[in-house]
Amino acid sequence: MFVKGTSPFDESEFERSIRVNLGDSAGTEIFLKSAEETILRKLLWFRRGGEASDRRWQDVRGIVGVQGERHDAAYLHGWVERLGIRDLLDKVPL
């Protein structure tokens, strides 16, 4: 679980999330992020962690591998510019 931040990316990430009911009763729902937000968030964490986490890097590569060409390239490329992580996305074979 993560607490929603206040940055423009946090807002976009929340707006694009999908609500999923976990059961029959009201109030048992969670928000799931899209693959694009997960890629961007993991790249941000990778950068902030000194680019030392093989786990985060492998997670990104795994998501991209599973998604194939189904990702929203325009969305990814728009945010990597704003987040300052274009160089990292350029290293991921999309």
C-alpha positions as CSV (number, residue, x, y, z in Angstrom):
1,M,0.0,0.0,0.0
2,F,1.1,3.5,-0.8
3,V,-0.2,6.9,0.4
4,K,-1.1,9.2,-2.5
5,G,1.3,12.1,-2.9
6,T,0.5,15.6,-4.1
7,S,2.7,16.0,-7.2
8,P,1.2,16.2,-10.7
9,F,2.4,12.7,-11.3
10,D,0.8,11.4,-8.2
11,E,-2.5,13.0,-9.3
12,S,-2.2,11.5,-12.8
13,E,-1.3,8.1,-11.3
14,F,-4.4,8.2,-9.1
15,E,-6.8,9.4,-11.8
16,R,-5.7,6.6,-14.1
17,S,-6.0,3.9,-11.5
18,I,-8.8,1.3,-11.7
19,R,-11.1,0.5,-8.8
20,V,-11.5,-3.2,-8.1
21,N,-14.0,-4.6,-5.6
22,L,-12.6,-7.3,-3.3
23,G,-15.8,-8.7,-2.2
24,D,-19.6,-8.4,-2.0
25,S,-19.8,-5.8,0.7
26,A,-19.4,-2.0,0.2
27,G,-16.1,-0.5,1.0
28,T,-13.9,-3.4,0.1
29,E,-12.2,-2.0,-3.0
30,I,-8.7,-1.2,-4.0
31,F,-7.1,1.0,-6.7
32,L,-4.8,-0.7,-9.2
33,K,-2.2,1.2,-11.1
34,S,-1.7,0.8,-14.8
35,A,1.5,-0.8,-16.2
36,E,2.7,2.6,-17.3
37,E,2.4,4.1,-13.8
38,T,4.2,1.1,-12.3
39,I,7.0,1.4,-14.8
40,L,7.4,5.2,-14.2
41,R,7.3,4.8,-10.4
42,K,9.8,2.0,-10.4
43,L,12.2,4.0,-12.6
44,L,11.8,6.9,-10.2
45,W,12.6,4.7,-7.2
46,F,15.5,3.2,-9.2
47,R,16.9,6.7,-9.8
48,R,16.4,7.9,-6.2
49,G,18.0,4.7,-4.9
50,G,21.3,5.5,-6.8
51,E,20.4,3.2,-9.6
52,A,21.6,0.3,-7.5
53,S,18.5,-1.9,-7.2
54,D,18.6,-4.8,-9.6
55,R,15.2,-5.8,-8.3
56,R,13.5,-2.6,-9.5
57,W,15.3,-2.7,-12.8
58,Q,14.2,-6.3,-13.4
59,D,10.7,-5.4,-12.4
60,V,10.6,-2.7,-15.1
61,R,12.0,-5.1,-17.7
62,G,9.4,-7.8,-16.6
63,I,6.5,-5.4,-16.9
64,V,7.6,-4.2,-20.3
65,G,8.1,-7.9,-21.4
66,V,4.6,-8.9,-20.3
67,Q,2.9,-5.8,-21.8
68,G,4.7,-6.0,-25.2
69,E,3.3,-3.2,-27.4
70,R,0.2,-2.7,-25.3
71,H,1.7,0.2,-23.3
72,D,0.8,3.8,-23.8
73,A,4.0,5.0,-25.3
74,A,2.9,8.7,-25.5
75,Y,2.0,8.7,-21.8
76,L,5.3,7.1,-20.9
77,H,7.4,9.5,-23.0
78,G,5.5,12.5,-21.8
79,W,6.1,11.7,-18.1
80,V,9.7,10.6,-18.4
81,E,10.5,14.1,-19.7
82,R,8.8,15.8,-16.8
83,L,10.2,13.3,-14.2
84,G,13.8,13.6,-15.5
85,I,14.1,9.8,-16.2
86,R,14.2,9.7,-20.0
87,D,17.7,8.2,-19.9
88,L,16.4,5.3,-17.9
89,L,13.4,4.6,-20.1
90,D,15.7,4.8,-23.2
91,K,17.6,1.8,-21.7
92,V,14.5,-0.3,-21.6
93,P,13.7,-2.1,-24.8
94,L,10.0,-1.1,-25.5
